[in-house]
Amino acid sequence: MSRPGDRRPIVVGVDPDPSRRMALAWAADEAARRRVPLRPVHVEGVPTRGYRGQEIPPSWEEWNEALHRAGKQLLEEAADFVTARHPQVEVDAVLAEGDPVWVLREQSRDATAVVLGSQHLSRTQEVFGSASVALPVMAHVHCPVVVVPEPEHITQEPAYYVVGVDGSEHSAAAVDVAFEEASLRGAEVRALYVWEPGPLRIFDEYAAQQEARRLLSETVAGRQVRYPEVDLRHELVVGHPVQVLTDASAHALGLVVGTRGHGGFTGMLLGSVSQGVLHHARCPVIAVPSRPE
């Protein structure tokens, strides 16, 4: 995600619900490991559950001011949370107005990563509802996006990251991030090429699987030279990509996938596999654009 000496911040969307701190904690830990600033971002807008205990002011101007005060307080509490967890991390909070997706996209231009929380909403709620911006943000930002579930999941020892590989530039970028994260955490990498047999078996499946193994080996080979301290396991697995990757990452530190697609609609731009694992994974999902800016 970043290069040596890079000071680009970790951007994290701050939720008004004080009980939802997993994304903020993940982002603070990542900023501490990378020795970069943390930028908590809150976007003023339609009142959400975190504001509903407040009495509604009689005028729009007063309501706007109330939202502004609540946003400032929210960011101050977030900064206190981070400082208590990692006193050495520099915190630079941003209170913004407008569309959350646009704000986070602009913040991503100079960020190491954008971190968001997830409540595992249904597909309809995720794409069309106002309760989550994860999918549209993942589809349009300029850096990796990390979606952290609530509550905290249970990891397994030895610690590991799972990364999906298909031989494309999208998965190559994801492999880079998986090795970088594993190196920072002292973890392993499990690289999986998922083979999904088609309904019409009119071709040589053995030859096709051998080609998949070759692509997998070539994709991960150079990274072991760069990160010799990271243990690597890679294998070809038969099944549906979303199911295989979700199952393999159940107790992982994170699941890393590339984003792909060819259309303007969020689902097409993001790609069916990366979109699918976002809905089903129980660990943090790191979605990596093929050409982060």
Helices and strands as residue ranges (DSSP letters): E 10-13, H 22-34, E 38-44, G 49-51, H 60-85, E 94-97, H 100-107, G 108-110, E 113-118, H 123-128, H 134-140, E 145-149, E 160-164, H 169-185, E 188-195, H 205-226, E 232-238, H 241-248, E 254-258, H 266-270, H 272-280, E 285-288
